[in-house]
């Protein structure tokens, strides 16, 4: 579905991303893990065609076997086929538009009829009351805004949702709740590219985990593969995740 | 403070109502009553042709402020359209628009406007065209810069990722954020353009006689400065008052929009 082939990004000959290649299949939950500055958000921006012109890019991104530049020109894949949940949800809404206007604009831009029932049921699922639709972003709390971000990214049932470090600023319980909401909203029909610092979170939800360091994918595989990985960076990430450390220890005891 | 405002507004309304109801024709000449002192029939006296000064002042006010408003609306509209297109909707135009505005900005605007008005010939149309031709560049540059700033905001990027078209984002996300800044500059420019129109009329390139215009009235009245200074004082007073008004309006708008 989404294929990234040999993607490299440079700025003044300084490499920011180097030979990044991976694919996301239908209904697959892929996690991109790595420290700050490892190139995760840059990779997301390149998928979303949001890179500034000053960066030199080589390599190709395919969406359903079509180069993403061409696909986004011929039809608007963003918002409709690829949903995006931004990291900074508080600034993601125009302060002079109500939440209802934001949702209406999304529907209109993709020639979809404004489906009040669909919106109502989606809102109920993430515990948002209907009266919030007529409010402006400044009248909503951070948590409510974040849930509206989830709503906008998933309401048109895209086939891929990209979530960029959305649980970073949240406490553990809320982060878990948001992830569960997202999981229930996308159901079995969408794939997910989940960008996170938290390896424990990635281990819990992902079918496939990509570990990034200094603009490269240094390790990739499922949960079992990463636990058994000999890659020093993956090892250090695992050691830094206390929950996993305990689980790993348990597994070690069981296997002994 | 409120009481003072009430008295000033009351007086202004009384003067306007009186001038309107007394039905004095601002064009009617009466050489037997020239340079007359203020009376009940002519509240501010008459000019060198015996025309009522108050009614001419009011008509001139309408013309000057009206023309300024038209010029600012034209230039701001051109600036908004070109600035938004070159800064956001169709960035390929950016270089052309920037080069043209840079080239125009090199010339001193008042001198350029006088040359243009001189070439086009003295008339209201030439005046509007000349001032509009020098003013559009500043609005285009301002809007272009503001649009570039706005286009990096989170909600604009989010709208792009949600698949909204560029014209739609410009209309729904960029322009509403840019407009308060433009309104403030427009209100400030109102005073500047009034001054420019008056200056043009003063040197004979603007509004032509017998139509009254504040700059033109000063030009006519300056010959009688020694004997009848009121002929210069009142139009000059109106110009100053309107410019102060436009400055106060811009301050209020700045506070209101918090820009």
Interface residues (C-beta under 8 A of the other chain):
Chain A: X48 X50 X76 X77 X78 X79 X80 X84 X86 X88 X90 X91 X92 X93 X94 X95 X96 X97 X101 X105 X106 X109 X110 X152
Chain B: X153 X154 X155 X157 X158 X159 X160 X161 X162 X163 X164 X165 X168 X172 X173 X176 X177
